[in-house]
Amino acid sequence: MSEKQGNFTLLNGRVIMERSLYNPTSDAVWLAAFVHTTNKIKTVLDVGTGSGGVSLCLLTHLPKLKITGIDISDDMLDICRTNTELNNKNIELINRDILRWSTTDRFDLVITNPPYFKGTPAKHNAHHNTDIKEWTKKSAARVSSNGYFCTIVDATCADQVISVLNDKKFGDIQIFPLFGAKNTAERVLIRARNGVKTGTTIYCGTSMNNDSILRDGLTIDALLSTLGTK
């Protein structure tokens, strides 16, 4: 990330963000990079969109996507609107609580960087101390038949996400760990497909500071192909 005139950027300047109550971390870049770059994905739901970091990064990889962002916080949606304008992008925004949202809408892809953190409530009135299993259940319910679900979570709660995906008959579960200073994963990227029976794949993972993703804008599929591990 870099700072310029009160704003900061992601992906080496490809995405401009207003410095605000909540600033997206590298998790947003990683999550966007883990989405399949397939023409089968046309509509996207970004659950807990916040200031829009994930969606705006995703649009650098797949600029023709139609993205809907849902968030419980009016404050964060206002910031997201500003960020979409800064980047000359269009994201439909919905002020709802995903845990209580009543809709029949389905999407080719549902992405979410859930509020897995614990402790004091956030200043921006977003979710905190959220039940990750319930969050995943409600998010996965919005995925169309044969559509995709993609998330990034703390490694300590990855099992909860995978448990829900198994219960909801998602297959082709792909797990990509991210490592920091420790020899155990700190974050885990998980993607899966609704209604398919393909088994689980666990990749070798990489450093959370991998510049080819964070700076150069490489997708993880592209990274895996260069390593010969896909």
VMD Tcl script that draws the C-alpha trace (Angstrom):
set ca {
  {0.00 0.00 0.00}
  {1.14 3.54 -0.63}
  {-0.15 6.91 0.53}
  {-0.82 9.96 -1.65}
  {-2.67 13.19 -0.74}
  {-4.72 11.61 2.05}
  {-5.57 8.54 -0.03}
  {-3.73 5.26 -0.34}
  {-3.47 2.72 -3.12}
  {-3.63 -1.03 -3.60}
  {-2.07 -3.12 -6.36}
  {0.72 -0.63 -6.98}
  {-1.67 2.21 -7.76}
  {-4.32 0.32 -9.72}
  {-6.88 0.91 -6.94}
  {-7.26 4.22 -5.07}
  {-8.84 4.24 -1.61}
  {-9.88 7.09 0.66}
  {-8.29 6.86 4.10}
  {-11.24 6.37 6.44}
  {-12.73 4.64 9.49}
  {-11.72 1.28 8.09}
  {-8.96 0.72 5.57}
  {-8.76 -2.64 3.78}
  {-5.69 -4.75 4.40}
  {-3.86 -7.07 2.04}
  {-6.67 -9.58 2.72}
  {-8.76 -7.69 0.14}
  {-6.07 -8.07 -2.52}
  {-5.58 -11.76 -1.77}
  {-9.29 -12.52 -1.88}
  {-9.76 -10.80 -5.23}
  {-6.73 -12.63 -6.60}
  {-8.18 -16.02 -5.64}
  {-11.33 -15.64 -7.76}
  {-11.38 -17.81 -10.89}
  {-10.86 -15.64 -13.97}
  {-13.56 -17.43 -15.92}
  {-16.16 -16.01 -18.27}
  {-18.77 -18.07 -16.39}
  {-18.76 -15.42 -13.67}
  {-20.80 -12.36 -14.59}
  {-22.66 -11.39 -11.38}
  {-20.99 -11.03 -7.98}
  {-22.18 -10.42 -4.43}
  {-19.59 -8.91 -2.09}
  {-20.81 -9.69 1.44}
  {-19.67 -7.14 4.02}
  {-18.28 -4.97 1.25}
  {-17.06 -2.28 3.66}
  {-15.11 0.41 1.85}
  {-15.09 -1.63 -1.36}
  {-11.52 -2.88 -1.38}
  {-12.25 -6.44 -2.46}
  {-14.67 -5.43 -5.24}
  {-12.38 -2.74 -6.62}
  {-9.42 -5.12 -6.66}
  {-11.56 -7.78 -8.35}
  {-12.55 -5.32 -11.06}
  {-8.89 -4.91 -11.97}
  {-8.86 -8.61 -12.90}
  {-12.38 -8.86 -14.35}
  {-13.53 -5.36 -15.34}
  {-16.85 -6.45 -16.91}
  {-18.30 -7.95 -13.75}
  {-21.60 -6.70 -12.36}
  {-20.94 -6.40 -8.63}
  {-23.41 -5.89 -5.80}
  {-22.04 -4.98 -2.39}
  {-24.01 -5.56 0.81}
  {-23.14 -4.05 4.19}
  {-24.94 -3.28 7.44}
  {-23.08 0.02 7.91}
  {-24.33 3.23 6.26}
  {-21.00 4.87 7.08}
  {-19.02 2.22 5.25}
  {-21.31 2.32 2.23}
  {-20.81 6.08 1.99}
  {-17.06 5.52 1.94}
  {-17.50 2.76 -0.64}
  {-19.41 5.16 -2.90}
  {-16.54 7.62 -2.68}
  {-14.04 4.90 -3.55}
  {-16.03 3.69 -6.54}
  {-16.07 7.27 -7.83}
  {-12.32 7.64 -7.25}
  {-11.78 4.56 -9.41}
  {-14.47 5.38 -11.98}
  {-16.25 2.09 -11.27}
  {-19.85 1.12 -10.65}
  {-20.92 -1.10 -7.74}
  {-24.54 -1.51 -6.70}
  {-24.76 -1.06 -2.93}
  {-27.35 -2.52 -0.56}
  {-27.71 -1.46 3.08}
  {-28.75 -4.76 4.67}
  {-27.58 -7.27 7.26}
  {-26.57 -10.46 5.43}
  {-27.68 -12.47 8.46}
  {-31.24 -11.15 8.06}
  {-31.46 -10.31 4.35}
  {-34.59 -11.80 2.79}
  {-34.13 -12.27 -0.94}
  {-34.33 -14.87 -3.69}
  {-31.43 -13.31 -5.63}
  {-28.57 -15.60 -6.61}
  {-25.14 -14.74 -7.98}
  {-22.48 -16.48 -10.07}
  {-19.97 -15.66 -7.36}
  {-20.24 -14.68 -3.71}
  {-17.09 -13.26 -2.14}
  {-16.63 -12.28 1.48}
  {-13.89 -11.14 3.82}
  {-15.90 -11.79 7.00}
  {-15.48 -9.97 10.32}
  {-13.70 -12.80 12.08}
  {-11.97 -10.44 14.52}
  {-13.00 -10.32 18.19}
  {-13.16 -7.60 20.83}
  {-14.46 -4.03 20.99}
  {-17.19 -3.10 18.46}
  {-15.85 -1.29 15.42}
  {-16.30 2.49 15.16}
  {-17.95 2.11 11.76}
  {-20.82 0.01 13.24}
  {-20.02 -3.02 11.11}
  {-20.28 -6.58 12.36}
  {-17.80 -7.84 14.94}
  {-17.57 -11.08 16.92}
  {-19.64 -12.65 14.15}
  {-20.60 -16.33 14.07}
  {-18.48 -17.37 11.09}
  {-20.53 -20.50 10.42}
  {-23.77 -18.51 10.23}
  {-22.12 -15.79 8.10}
  {-20.83 -18.45 5.70}
  {-24.21 -20.21 5.63}
  {-26.07 -17.01 4.70}
  {-23.45 -16.02 2.13}
  {-23.32 -19.45 0.50}
  {-27.12 -19.44 0.21}
  {-26.83 -16.62 -2.33}
  {-24.67 -18.67 -4.73}
  {-26.40 -19.87 -7.90}
  {-26.36 -23.50 -9.00}
  {-22.82 -24.35 -10.15}
  {-21.74 -20.89 -8.95}
  {-18.72 -20.07 -6.83}
  {-18.05 -19.07 -3.23}
  {-14.74 -17.47 -2.24}
  {-13.50 -16.21 1.12}
  {-10.45 -15.39 3.23}
  {-10.41 -16.09 6.96}
  {-8.06 -16.41 9.89}
  {-6.57 -19.90 9.86}
  {-8.11 -20.65 13.26}
  {-11.66 -20.58 11.85}
  {-11.09 -22.16 8.42}
  {-12.61 -25.42 9.67}
  {-15.91 -23.65 10.36}
  {-16.14 -22.39 6.78}
  {-15.29 -25.79 5.30}
  {-17.84 -27.49 7.56}
  {-20.64 -25.27 6.24}
  {-19.59 -25.75 2.61}
  {-19.69 -29.53 3.07}
  {-23.13 -29.34 4.69}
  {-24.43 -27.17 1.84}
  {-23.21 -29.60 -0.83}
  {-20.41 -27.45 -2.20}
  {-17.62 -29.34 -3.93}
  {-14.31 -28.60 -5.62}
  {-13.18 -27.01 -2.35}
  {-9.78 -25.40 -2.86}
  {-7.65 -24.27 0.07}
  {-4.72 -21.88 -0.25}
  {-2.82 -21.03 2.96}
  {-0.96 -17.75 3.50}
  {2.08 -17.59 5.76}
  {3.53 -14.71 7.74}
  {6.49 -14.92 10.11}
  {5.36 -18.23 11.61}
  {5.68 -21.69 10.11}
  {1.91 -22.15 10.38}
  {-0.65 -20.42 8.17}
  {-2.06 -17.08 9.37}
  {-4.78 -16.71 6.74}
  {-6.56 -19.25 4.56}
  {-8.19 -18.63 1.19}
  {-11.08 -20.97 0.44}
  {-13.14 -21.31 -2.72}
  {-15.76 -23.85 -3.67}
  {-18.49 -24.54 -6.21}
  {-22.17 -25.08 -5.50}
  {-23.61 -28.48 -6.38}
  {-20.51 -30.20 -7.76}
  {-18.97 -33.38 -6.35}
  {-15.29 -32.79 -7.06}
  {-13.08 -33.35 -4.02}
  {-10.84 -31.01 -2.04}
  {-7.50 -29.55 -3.16}
  {-4.96 -28.08 -0.73}
  {-2.23 -25.94 -2.29}
  {1.22 -25.35 -0.86}
  {0.40 -21.66 -0.29}
  {2.77 -18.71 -0.22}
  {3.95 -15.73 1.83}
  {1.41 -13.06 2.75}
  {3.97 -10.56 1.41}
  {4.22 -12.05 -2.08}
  {4.82 -9.03 -4.32}
  {3.65 -10.77 -7.49}
  {0.13 -10.71 -6.02}
  {0.17 -7.58 -3.87}
  {2.13 -5.27 -6.19}
  {2.13 -6.77 -9.69}
  {-1.52 -7.84 -9.68}
  {-1.01 -11.49 -10.57}
  {-3.96 -13.78 -9.86}
  {-3.35 -16.89 -7.79}
  {-4.31 -19.13 -10.71}
  {-1.62 -17.41 -12.76}
  {0.86 -17.74 -9.90}
  {0.16 -21.46 -9.61}
  {0.64 -21.96 -13.34}
  {4.07 -20.32 -13.20}
  {5.05 -22.66 -10.37}
  {3.79 -25.68 -12.25}
  {1.58 -26.64 -9.32}
  {-1.85 -26.26 -10.86}
}
mol new
graphics top color blue
foreach p $ca { graphics top sphere $p radius 0.5 }
foreach p [lrange $ca 0 end-1] q [lrange $ca 1 end] { graphics top cylinder $p $q radius 0.2 }
display resetview
